Each structure stands twice: as structure tokens, then as C-alpha cells.
Amino acid sequence: MDSYYKSLETIQVTKDNGVATVMLNRPDARNAISPRMHTELSEIWPHISADPEIDAIILTGAGKAFSVGADVKGLDAGAYQFRGTMTTEARLVVTTLLDVEQPIIAAINGDAIGLGATISLFCDITVASETARIADPHVRIGLVAGDGGAVIWPHLVGPNRAKEFLMRGSLINGAEAARLGLVNYAVPASEVMKKAGELARELADGPRWAIRWTKVSVNKMLKESVNLVLDTSLAYEEVSMKLPDHQEATRAFVEKRKPVFNKP
């Protein structure tokens, strides 16, 4: 297992007495999810799940952000193309995360945007910085919220609130996210890892199979929603990548202006 962890380029895994810290590790890019990180996120969880030295997991980001989502910095207009393997990887990012039997605590140390938000919210317990910004702003670049946001947000805050956040791409801070039930805890930024560590330690020291199989039982509801929604949202996202709205949005991003969406 350890040789696999050492081979990772964008994710760092450390272990301490039954607790693994899985850290998204592109701090200079605010842990934006590059194609390489996307691939590693689609592959890592079966290795973590099968590791006999791990009884609890903390998922966090290096530096000041959890993850700001897809790495779109410096794109030429319309250059963001759907890679042939992306749909398969995108599904695996969610499904293999849900298949991990060990409890996962998301330590949302800073902004969690787009796929960064999705990954964190699919964890079992979420501890967010009070000032961290959380959002799924796919629509702001002309894309369908296809990578799992349409699955997990309704489970956490209800369908109507979820639709508003997803259709507007609105930002919410950690304190408000906790008030609405989007995350479990909101604490000062300096306390995020401490709180996550306390939860991970308690779970790692608890009755292994009772904890794991309780999680497995609850996750069956989430898996049912994934099977119902995810393939559809990913397919619509792929279609939306080919539309003029996305091309205009990426062009506006590069040119640092507000996009103008033309209605047919």
C-alpha cells in the first residue's frame, strides 16, 4: 500500500496509529483538480479501503484551500474539452468514495468549490472553517452540475434549497453551511484539523465493524441516489460542454469579464 501512496503526484497520504490523512496537494493552485488529480481521485479509494492499517480517514487540502474545483486557469476560450475517460473517472470519484467502509471526516480548511465541494460533502462527517466558501458554480461557466452535486446537495439541505444553490452557483460560508445542515460543524480555521482529528481518533478507537457497517447501511441510500441521478447529470454536463454558453463563459473567464449568454 505504502508504495502506491508514494507514487501519487497530487495527493499525499500519511498514517498515524490507525488514522490516515489524505491531503489534496497542489497548494500553489489552491488544490485545483488537474487531470492528474482527477485520475488519482478516481483510483485512490480502493487502496485506502483495503489498507488494514487504516480505521479512520481525514480528507483535507494543503495550504489555505480544500479545493477550488476543476483547474481552468489559463484556458483558451472553448479549450476545456471532455476527455474520453472523464465520465468513467467522474463516476468512480463518487462511487469508490462511497464504497470506503472506514469513516471519512472532511476537514474543509478553506474554500471547497465545484468538485471540491462535492468530494467533501460526500464524506461521512464534515468540519468546515467558519470562513470557508462552499459552492457548486458549474452553471456560472455554462455547465450542468454533473459531478455529483445534484446528488448530494438535496440530501443535505433539501431539494428546493439545493436547486437554488446549484442553479445560481451561490457561495455559502462555513458558518451558514452548518446552520443549514450542509456541513456538520463550523469552527475557526485554526481549529478545523484539531476537531477533525478528535473525531477521527474517536472513530478509529471505536468498535470497527459496528462503525463500518453502520456507515455501509446509511450509504445505501446515497448509492441509490447516485444510480438514479449521476449518469444523467454527467451526460448533460458533457453535452453542455459543447454548447455556446460554455464557450462564452470560458472566454469571459480568460478575459476577466462577465459572460453574455445569447438566447436562441
Secondary structure, 3 states (H helix, E strand, C coil): CHHHHHHCCCEEEEEECCEEEEEECCHHHCCCECHHHHHHHHHHHHHHHCCCCCCEEEEEECCCCCECCECCCCCCCCCCCCCCCHHHHHHHHHHHHHHCCCCEEEEECCCEECHHHHHHHCCCEEEEECCCEEECCHHHHCCCCCCCHHHHHHHHHCHHHHHHHHHHCCCEEHHHHHHHCCCCEEECHHHHHHHHHHHHHHHHCCCHHHHHHHHHHHHHHHHHHHHHHHHHHHHHHHHHCCCHHHHHHHHHHHHCCCCCCCCC
